[in-house]
Amino acid sequence: MDITQCSASFSATGQLQPADLAEIAGHGYATIVNNRPDGEEADQPNSAQIAAEAKRLGLGYAYLPIVPGQMTDLEARAFGDIMCASDGPVLGFCRTGNRSQQLWNRASELGLIRD
């Protein structure tokens, strides 16, 4: 798993599987943000599967799907709210991690994230 640290409180990665979440929790992340719409690819786990495993492990979980090339400031604001509500570091994911990084960048540009 290739994780890109964007700030002290946020990192991004590519597609996660439910089995990856125990390792993620072990790295100290408190919240997982799923930025990948369900059904983008036939073999990806859906949001409910990842949410169930996150809950089992005591991780926060948010589903904020971003369609490639269609991110809005409304989504960046929702992401800022998730970041502010988290009790610790947040890990965002999508297919490659790019959308999650772009979302963090936009929320930062709007002044919605305090690091």
N, C-alpha and C positions, 0 to 999 in steps of 0.2 A: 504494500500500500504506500503510495507516494503522497505525502502530506505537505502542502505549502503553507507556511506560517505567514499570514498577512499582517498580524499585529500580536500583541501580548494576549489578546482575548479572542482572536479569531484565526482559524486555519481552514483550508479548503482541500478537498480531495475528490477523486473520481468515485464512481459507483461503489457503494457499500453493500455488502451482503449482511443479513442478520447475524451470521456467525462472526463477523468482524467487530461487532459492537463490544464484546467483552474486552478485546484488545484496546479499543478506543477508550473505554472506561478506565482501563489500566493506565492509559497515558494522561489521565486527569481531566478529560473533557467532561463537562457537565450537561451540555445540550447538543443535540444533533439537529441540523436543519436540512431537510430534504428539498432541494431545488429542482428535482427532476420530475416532470409530469409522469404519472402512471401510464404505462403502455407505450412509452417511446420505443422500446424494443421488447420483443416477445420474451426474452430470457431474464429481464430485470425483475427483482422482487418488487411487490407493490408497497405502497406507503403503509398499509395496515400491518403487513408482515414486519416491517422495520420498526414501526411504532410499538408493536407488541413486545418485541425483544428489548427495545429501549426501556419500556416500562418495567419489564422483568428485572432489568439491571439497575433500575433507579436513575436512569438518564432522562433529562428533559428531551422532548421531541416536538418539532414543528414541521409541518408540511406546507411549504411555500413554493409551489411549482412555477418555474420560469420557462416559458417557451423561447427557444433560441431567437435572438434578435427582437424580442417583444417586451423586454423589461420596462416597467414604468416606475415613476417616482412613488406611486402608491405602494408598489411592492417593496421599494427601498425603505419606505417609512414603516411598513409592517416588519421588515427585517430589523430595522433599528429598534422597534419595540421588543422583538424577540431578544436581541442582544442585551438590552437594558434589563430585561426580566430574568436573564440567566444568572444562576448562582456561581458561575465559573466559566472557564473557556468554552467556546462554541466551535464546533466543527460542521461546516457546510459541505454538502456534496451534490454533484450532478453527474453527468456522464463522464466528463473529464476534469471537473473542478473549475473550468473557466467561468461558467455562469455564476457560480458561487463567489468567485473572486470579483467578478464585475458587479455583483450585487453589493458586496462589501465596499468596493470602491465608490459606488454611487451613494450609498448611505453615508460614507465618510465625507464625500464632497458636499452633501446636504447638511452636514453637521449633526447627524443623527446618532453617531457613535462616539462614546467617550472612552478613550483607552487610557 
